[in-house]
Each structure stands twice: as structure tokens, then as C-alpha cells.
Amino acid sequence: MDVDLIFKIAAIGIVVAVLGQLLIRSGREDQAMLTTLAGLIVVLSIVLKEISNLFSSIKELFSL
């Protein structure tokens, strides 16, 4: 696992949080929720890819 991955996830979280607050303050709560949901989906896809790589490495390590 790379430190860049942690920074990437943190950057996505900060951007989503700022956009969410801006949208909430402008009265667009629905769009803020969709923005938060989109950010969550992006981060989950990144994490799932890394988990897949982890399982592939373990499978290769134990020759399964």
C-alpha cells in the first residue's frame, strides 16, 4: 500500500466535504447528498481495487 493512496482518499474527502457544505448553504441539500454519495462510491471503488490486489498477492504468495 502506498502513502499516495491515503493522500488521494483524503483529498477526495476534503473536496467532497467542501462541495457538500457549499451546496447545503446554497439550499441544494439534494445535490449535496448526491455529491457525498458520488465521493463515497469513488473512494469505495479505489479501496476495492486495492483489496483485490491484496487478495491476488496473497493467492500468488501461497500458490493457490
VENSUL-V464608 format. One record per residue. N is the residue number from 0. RES is the residue in three letters. PHI is phi in whole degrees, 0 to 359 (none if undefined). BURIAL is + if it has 9 or more other ideal C-beta (glycine too) atoms within 8 Angstrom, else -. Layout:
# VENSUL-V464608
n=(N	N)
res=(RES	RES)
phi=(PHI	PHI)
burial=(BURIAL	BURIAL)
This chain:
# VENSUL-V464608
n=(0	1	2	3	4	5	6	7	8	9	10	11	12	13	14	15	16	17	18	19	20	21	22	23	24	25	26	27	28	29	30	31	32	33	34	35	36	37	38	39	40	41	42	43	44	45	46	47	48	49	50	51	52	53	54	55	56	57	58	59	60	61	62	63)
res=(MET	ASP	VAL	ASP	LEU	ILE	PHE	LYS	ILE	ALA	ALA	ILE	GLY	ILE	VAL	VAL	ALA	VAL	LEU	GLY	GLN	LEU	LEU	ILE	ARG	SER	GLY	ARG	GLU	ASP	GLN	ALA	MET	LEU	THR	THR	LEU	ALA	GLY	LEU	ILE	VAL	VAL	LEU	SER	ILE	VAL	LEU	LYS	GLU	ILE	SER	ASN	LEU	PHE	SER	SER	ILE	LYS	GLU	LEU	PHE	SER	LEU)
phi=(none	258	291	300	297	295	294	296	294	296	296	297	297	294	298	294	296	294	298	298	294	297	290	295	292	269	87	248	296	296	291	295	295	294	295	296	295	296	297	296	295	297	294	296	293	295	294	296	296	291	294	298	297	298	295	295	294	294	297	292	296	265	53	265)
burial=(-	-	-	-	+	-	-	+	+	-	-	+	+	-	+	+	-	-	+	+	+	-	+	+	-	-	-	-	-	-	-	+	-	-	+	+	-	+	+	-	-	+	+	-	-	+	+	-	-	+	-	-	-	-	-	-	-	-	-	-	-	-	-	-)
